[in-house]
Amino acid sequence: MGIQQNGNHLTDEITIVNVKPKTIPNCSHLPPLVSALKASAERNTVAFHFPGHKRGEAAPSSLTGLIGTKPFLHDVTEIPELDRFFCPKGPLLEAKKLAAELFGAKETWFLVGGTSCGVQAAVMATCSPGDTIILPRNAHISATTGVIFSGAIPKYIIPEHNADWDVALGVTPAQESLIVDEAHGAHFKFHLEMPKTALDQGADISIQSTHKVLSSFSQSSMLHISGDMIDRERLQKCLHSLQSTSPSWLLLASLDAARHQLSTSPNTIFNEAVKLAKEAKILISKIPGISVLDLSASPDFPGMDPLRITVGVWRLGLSGFQANEILDNKLGIIPELVGTNSVTLAFSLGTTREHVSRLVSGLKYLSTTFPVRKCEKEKIFVAENAPCTVILS
């Protein structure tokens, strides 16, 4: 019921527009949050709520020309038919329960502030002012800010370090912590050749960047807890204090969709990606002047992610930064991480054979353009004590 618009003028005639009910239909073929967003968009409502683009009516043309209007159609606030971010009782709660079951957690939270806010909340939920927390010396800045927020006192341990590669190799199992920043390991549970997950190794809290190797939108992550040591109410309050009260339901739905994608074939979904990475590693290892990081660099280390390939270029007389400059600017190949002597390449479900072919060709170009130096041990360092830029999960 409302006021009709006649040309450029409004009239006071009463009109009735039929809308679909707020109840969410049971779309068993869709993940809960995706189903909820779909049903909400189909209701034919008028938006007198945020955000201001009103489901795309005022979306900036410069952006719609790039991505269209559909993302704006589903970019809404906490309207009743969706759920409440901090106290879910509907589709978000169902999505969280399904994620916890898939990842082997007691409970799971969806994060829209990335893994960083999850790490901060985990530290705040487990440490009080004056408590001691043990951290690896190269811990992510989110762990440091979590220590500041909590008032805890850090005690640092030094990760194993390989001088040839100038990379940090992690901490030994005896040094494992209660809280694990597993940002790069959300996929570990879904292939037998992956390292064991943090939860499987006894961690009480694991925070994972679902967007890194899995397929959710950037900035979306999950926090998992296991066992009975964590005060979940305190953790919930910490997350409430750190996360936005206006969450993106597109981010949340992408987490639910990524979980659903995995659940269709959890034991085989990464078979092709692992196979491609293995083939790439064999081809790359045959290129003169190119080295490939493997477990021989750290014999005591328990495992390595098969979807990460770290390529050393120092025998070509190049630093990792110089190699990255050529790969990116000249050849259109963009590594995930760049170190003093190497670049790290991230494979995922989206990696194709065409991608691998271009990568191998690009590294062959480096090899032929920059002949192997006679002194293979010559390294190029930025500084005597350059910070480690590659951390293997």
C-alpha positions as CSV (number, residue, x, y, z in Angstrom):
1,M,0.0,0.0,0.0
2,G,1.4,3.4,-0.9
3,I,1.3,6.6,-2.9
4,Q,1.4,6.3,-6.7
5,Q,3.8,8.2,-8.8
6,N,2.2,10.0,-11.8
7,G,5.0,11.2,-14.1
8,N,7.2,13.5,-11.8
9,H,4.4,13.9,-9.3
10,L,3.2,11.7,-6.4
11,T,-0.6,11.1,-5.9
12,D,-2.3,9.9,-2.8
13,E,-4.1,7.0,-4.4
14,I,-3.9,3.8,-2.5
15,T,-2.2,0.9,-4.3
16,I,-1.5,-2.7,-3.1
17,V,1.6,-4.5,-4.2
18,N,1.8,-8.2,-3.5
19,V,5.1,-9.4,-2.0
20,K,6.3,-12.8,-1.2
21,P,6.3,-13.8,2.5
22,K,9.4,-13.4,4.6
23,T,9.6,-17.1,5.3
24,I,12.6,-18.7,3.5
25,P,11.7,-21.5,1.2
26,N,13.4,-24.9,1.6
27,C,15.8,-24.8,-1.3
28,S,17.7,-28.0,-0.5
29,H,20.0,-27.6,-3.5
30,L,21.3,-24.3,-2.2
31,P,23.4,-23.5,0.9
32,P,21.2,-21.9,3.7
33,L,22.5,-18.3,3.4
34,V,22.6,-18.4,-0.4
35,S,18.9,-19.6,-0.4
36,A,18.0,-16.8,2.1
37,L,19.6,-14.1,-0.1
38,K,17.9,-15.4,-3.2
39,A,14.5,-15.5,-1.5
40,S,15.0,-12.0,-0.1
41,A,15.8,-10.5,-3.5
42,E,12.7,-12.1,-5.0
43,R,10.3,-10.5,-2.5
44,N,9.7,-7.3,-4.5
45,T,10.0,-5.0,-1.5
46,V,10.9,-1.4,-1.3
47,A,14.0,-0.6,0.7
48,F,13.8,2.1,3.3
49,H,16.8,0.6,5.1
50,F,20.5,0.7,4.5
51,P,22.7,0.5,2.4
52,G,22.0,3.7,0.4
53,H,22.3,2.2,-3.0
54,K,18.9,0.5,-2.4
55,R,19.7,-2.9,-4.0
56,G,21.5,-1.2,-6.9
57,E,19.1,1.6,-7.7
58,A,21.8,4.1,-7.0
59,A,24.8,2.0,-7.6
60,P,27.7,4.0,-9.1
61,S,27.8,3.5,-12.8
62,S,31.6,3.3,-12.8
63,L,31.4,0.1,-10.7
64,T,28.3,-1.4,-12.3
65,G,30.1,-1.1,-15.7
66,L,32.7,-3.4,-14.3
67,I,30.6,-5.9,-12.2
68,G,27.0,-5.2,-13.1
69,T,24.1,-4.6,-10.7
70,K,23.6,-8.1,-9.3
71,P,26.1,-7.8,-6.4
72,F,24.2,-4.7,-5.2
73,L,20.9,-6.6,-5.4
74,H,22.2,-8.9,-2.6
75,D,24.1,-6.3,-0.6
76,V,21.7,-5.7,2.2
77,T,21.6,-5.1,5.9
78,E,20.3,-7.3,8.7
79,I,16.8,-7.5,7.5
80,P,14.5,-10.0,9.3
81,E,14.4,-12.8,6.7
82,L,18.2,-13.1,6.7
83,D,19.4,-13.4,10.3
84,R,21.3,-11.5,13.1
85,F,25.0,-11.6,12.8
86,F,25.8,-11.7,16.5
87,C,22.9,-13.8,17.6
88,P,21.8,-16.0,14.7
89,K,18.8,-18.2,14.9
90,G,18.0,-18.9,11.2
91,P,20.0,-19.5,8.1
92,L,23.3,-18.1,9.4
93,L,23.1,-20.4,12.5
94,E,22.4,-23.4,10.2
95,A,25.3,-22.4,7.9
96,K,27.7,-22.2,11.0
97,K,26.6,-25.6,12.2
98,L,27.2,-27.1,8.8
99,A,30.7,-25.5,8.7
100,A,31.6,-26.8,12.1
101,E,30.6,-30.3,11.1
102,L,32.6,-30.2,7.9
103,F,35.8,-28.8,9.5
104,G,35.6,-31.0,12.6
105,A,35.0,-28.1,15.1
106,K,32.9,-28.0,18.2
107,E,31.6,-24.6,17.0
108,T,32.4,-22.2,14.1
109,W,32.1,-18.5,13.7
110,F,31.9,-16.6,10.4
111,L,34.2,-13.6,10.2
112,V,33.9,-10.6,8.0
113,G,37.0,-8.9,9.3
114,G,39.3,-11.5,8.0
115,T,41.4,-13.9,10.0
116,S,43.1,-10.9,11.6
117,C,40.0,-10.1,13.8
118,G,39.7,-13.8,14.6
119,V,43.3,-13.9,15.9
120,Q,42.8,-10.8,17.9
121,A,39.6,-12.1,19.4
122,A,41.2,-15.5,20.2
123,V,44.0,-13.8,22.1
124,M,41.6,-11.5,24.0
125,A,39.3,-14.4,24.9
126,T,42.1,-16.5,26.4
127,C,44.5,-13.9,27.9
128,S,43.9,-11.4,30.7
129,P,46.2,-8.5,31.7
130,G,49.5,-9.9,33.0
131,D,49.0,-13.3,31.5
132,T,51.9,-14.8,29.5
133,I,51.4,-15.8,25.9
134,I,54.0,-17.7,23.9
135,L,54.3,-16.4,20.3
136,P,56.7,-17.3,17.4
137,R,58.9,-14.2,16.7
138,N,57.5,-13.8,13.2
139,A,53.8,-14.0,14.2
140,H,51.3,-12.0,12.2
141,I,50.7,-8.4,13.3
142,S,47.2,-9.4,14.4
143,A,48.7,-11.5,17.1
144,T,50.7,-8.6,18.3
145,T,47.7,-6.3,18.4
146,G,45.7,-9.0,20.2
147,V,48.4,-9.0,22.9
148,I,48.2,-5.2,23.2
149,F,44.4,-5.3,23.4
150,S,44.4,-8.1,26.0
151,G,47.3,-6.7,28.2
152,A,49.1,-10.1,28.0
153,I,52.9,-10.3,28.2
154,P,54.5,-12.0,25.2
155,K,57.3,-14.6,25.4
156,Y,58.8,-15.3,22.0
157,I,60.2,-18.4,20.5
158,I,62.4,-18.4,17.4
159,P,61.1,-20.4,14.4
160,E,63.4,-22.7,12.5
161,H,65.2,-20.8,9.7
162,N,66.8,-22.0,6.5
163,A,69.7,-19.7,5.6
164,D,70.0,-20.9,2.0
165,W,66.4,-20.0,1.2
166,D,66.2,-17.2,3.8
167,V,62.8,-18.5,4.9
168,A,61.2,-19.3,8.2
169,L,60.1,-22.9,8.4
170,G,57.8,-22.7,11.4
171,V,58.0,-24.0,15.0
172,T,58.5,-27.6,16.1
173,P,55.5,-29.6,17.4
174,A,56.9,-29.3,20.9
175,Q,56.4,-25.5,20.6
176,E,52.8,-25.6,19.4
177,S,50.4,-23.1,20.9
178,L,46.8,-23.3,22.0
179,I,45.7,-20.7,19.4
180,V,46.7,-21.5,15.8
181,D,46.7,-18.8,13.1
182,E,45.9,-21.3,10.3
183,A,45.2,-18.6,7.7
184,H,46.8,-20.6,5.0
185,G,45.5,-24.0,5.9
186,A,41.7,-23.9,5.5
187,H,42.1,-26.7,2.8
188,F,44.2,-29.1,4.8
189,K,41.3,-31.4,5.8
190,F,40.4,-32.2,2.2
191,H,43.3,-34.2,0.8
192,L,45.4,-37.0,2.3
193,E,48.6,-35.4,1.2
194,M,47.9,-32.2,3.1
195,P,49.5,-31.5,6.5
196,K,47.3,-32.3,9.5
197,T,44.9,-29.5,10.5
198,A,45.4,-27.6,13.7
199,L,42.3,-29.0,15.3
200,D,43.4,-32.6,14.4
201,Q,46.7,-31.8,16.2
202,G,44.9,-30.7,19.4
203,A,44.5,-26.9,18.9
204,D,41.8,-25.3,20.9
205,I,41.2,-22.4,18.5
206,S,42.0,-22.3,14.8
207,I,41.4,-19.3,12.6
208,Q,41.3,-19.9,8.8
209,S,41.3,-17.6,5.8
210,T,38.6,-19.4,3.8
211,H,39.3,-16.9,1.0
212,K,42.9,-17.9,0.4
213,V,42.9,-21.4,-1.1
214,L,39.2,-22.0,-0.8
215,S,36.6,-20.0,-2.8
216,S,34.9,-17.5,-0.6
217,F,35.2,-13.7,-1.1
218,S,38.3,-11.9,0.1
219,Q,38.1,-10.7,3.7
220,S,35.9,-13.7,4.8
221,S,37.2,-16.2,7.3
222,M,36.2,-18.8,9.8
223,L,37.1,-19.3,13.5
224,H,36.8,-22.8,14.8
225,I,37.0,-24.1,18.4
226,S,37.5,-27.5,19.8
227,G,37.4,-29.1,23.3
228,D,36.2,-27.4,26.5
229,M,39.0,-25.0,27.4
230,I,37.7,-22.0,25.5
231,D,35.1,-19.7,27.2
232,R,32.8,-19.4,24.1
233,E,30.8,-16.5,25.7
234,R,33.9,-14.5,26.2
235,L,35.1,-15.3,22.7
236,Q,31.7,-14.2,21.4
237,K,31.9,-10.9,23.2
238,C,35.4,-10.3,21.8
239,L,34.3,-11.0,18.3
240,H,31.3,-8.7,18.9
241,S,33.7,-5.9,19.9
242,L,36.0,-6.4,16.9
243,Q,33.6,-7.1,14.0
244,S,31.3,-4.7,12.1
245,T,27.7,-4.4,13.2
246,S,26.9,-4.0,9.5
247,P,28.3,-7.2,8.1
248,S,28.3,-8.0,4.4
249,W,25.8,-10.8,3.7
250,L,27.6,-11.4,0.4
251,L,30.8,-12.2,2.4
252,L,28.8,-14.4,4.8
253,A,27.0,-16.2,1.9
254,S,30.3,-16.8,0.2
255,L,31.5,-18.6,3.3
256,D,28.4,-20.8,3.3
257,A,28.8,-21.4,-0.5
258,A,32.5,-22.4,-0.1
259,R,31.5,-24.8,2.6
260,H,28.8,-26.3,0.4
261,Q,31.3,-26.6,-2.5
262,L,33.6,-28.7,-0.3
263,S,30.9,-30.8,1.1
264,T,29.9,-32.2,-2.3
265,S,33.1,-34.2,-2.6
266,P,35.3,-33.5,0.4
267,N,37.7,-36.4,-0.1
268,T,38.4,-35.8,-3.8
269,I,37.7,-32.1,-4.5
270,F,41.5,-31.2,-4.4
271,N,42.7,-34.2,-6.5
272,E,43.1,-32.3,-9.7
273,A,44.7,-29.2,-8.0
274,V,47.3,-31.4,-6.2
275,K,48.0,-33.3,-9.4
276,L,48.6,-30.1,-11.3
277,A,50.9,-28.8,-8.5
278,K,52.9,-32.0,-8.6
279,E,53.3,-31.9,-12.4
280,A,54.3,-28.2,-12.2
281,K,56.9,-29.0,-9.5
282,I,58.5,-31.7,-11.6
283,L,58.7,-29.4,-14.7
284,I,60.0,-26.5,-12.7
285,S,62.7,-28.6,-11.0
286,K,64.2,-29.4,-14.4
287,I,64.7,-25.8,-15.4
288,P,68.4,-24.8,-15.2
289,G,69.1,-22.3,-12.4
290,I,65.7,-22.7,-10.7
291,S,65.4,-24.4,-7.3
292,V,62.3,-25.8,-5.7
293,L,61.8,-25.8,-1.9
294,D,61.1,-29.2,-0.4
295,L,61.3,-31.0,2.9
296,S,65.0,-31.5,2.5
297,A,65.4,-27.9,3.5
298,S,64.1,-28.8,7.0
299,P,64.3,-32.6,7.6
300,D,62.6,-32.3,11.0
301,F,59.6,-30.4,9.7
302,P,56.5,-32.7,9.6
303,G,54.9,-31.7,6.3
304,M,54.5,-29.2,3.5
305,D,51.4,-27.9,1.6
306,P,51.5,-29.5,-1.8
307,L,49.6,-26.5,-3.2
308,R,52.5,-24.1,-2.5
309,I,55.6,-24.1,-4.7
310,T,58.4,-21.9,-3.5
311,V,60.9,-21.2,-6.4
312,G,64.5,-20.1,-5.7
313,V,66.1,-17.9,-8.3
314,W,69.4,-16.9,-6.7
315,R,71.5,-19.1,-9.0
316,L,70.3,-16.9,-11.9
317,G,71.8,-13.9,-10.1
318,L,68.3,-12.6,-9.3
319,S,66.6,-11.7,-6.1
320,G,63.0,-12.8,-5.6
321,F,62.0,-9.2,-6.0
322,Q,63.7,-8.9,-9.4
323,A,62.2,-12.1,-10.5
324,N,58.8,-11.0,-9.5
325,E,59.2,-7.7,-11.4
326,I,59.8,-9.7,-14.6
327,L,57.2,-12.3,-14.0
328,D,54.5,-9.8,-13.2
329,N,55.2,-6.8,-15.4
330,K,56.6,-8.6,-18.5
331,L,54.9,-12.0,-18.4
332,G,51.6,-11.4,-16.4
333,I,52.4,-14.1,-13.9
334,I,51.7,-12.9,-10.3
335,P,53.2,-14.9,-7.4
336,E,51.5,-14.9,-4.0
337,L,54.6,-14.1,-1.9
338,V,58.0,-12.6,-2.7
339,G,61.2,-13.2,-0.7
340,T,64.8,-12.2,-0.9
341,N,65.8,-15.3,-2.8
342,S,62.5,-16.8,-4.0
343,V,58.9,-16.4,-5.0
344,T,56.0,-18.5,-3.7
345,L,53.2,-19.7,-6.0
346,A,49.7,-20.6,-4.7
347,F,47.7,-23.3,-6.4
348,S,44.0,-23.8,-5.7
349,L,40.7,-25.2,-7.2
350,G,40.8,-22.4,-9.7
351,T,44.3,-23.2,-11.1
352,T,44.2,-24.6,-14.7
353,R,46.6,-26.3,-17.0
354,E,46.9,-23.2,-19.0
355,H,48.0,-21.3,-15.9
356,V,50.7,-24.0,-15.2
357,S,51.9,-23.8,-18.8
358,R,52.3,-20.1,-18.6
359,L,54.1,-20.4,-15.3
360,V,56.6,-23.0,-16.6
361,S,57.2,-21.0,-19.7
362,G,57.8,-17.8,-17.7
363,L,60.4,-19.6,-15.4
364,K,62.1,-21.0,-18.5
365,Y,62.3,-17.4,-19.8
366,L,64.0,-16.3,-16.6
367,S,66.5,-19.3,-17.0
368,T,67.4,-18.5,-20.6
369,T,67.6,-14.7,-20.1
370,F,69.7,-14.9,-17.0
371,P,72.4,-17.7,-17.3
372,V,73.2,-19.8,-14.3
373,R,76.0,-18.3,-12.2
374,K,79.1,-20.4,-11.7
375,C,79.0,-19.8,-7.9
376,E,75.6,-21.4,-7.1
377,K,75.9,-20.5,-3.5
378,E,75.9,-16.7,-4.2
379,K,72.8,-15.1,-2.7
380,I,71.2,-11.7,-3.0
381,F,70.1,-10.3,0.4
382,V,68.3,-7.1,1.0
383,A,70.0,-6.8,4.4
384,E,72.1,-8.9,6.6
385,N,69.2,-9.7,8.9
386,A,66.3,-9.3,6.3
387,P,62.9,-10.3,7.7
388,C,61.5,-13.7,6.7
389,T,58.8,-13.2,4.1
390,V,57.7,-16.8,3.5
391,I,56.1,-18.8,6.3
392,L,55.1,-22.4,5.5
393,S,52.1,-23.8,7.2
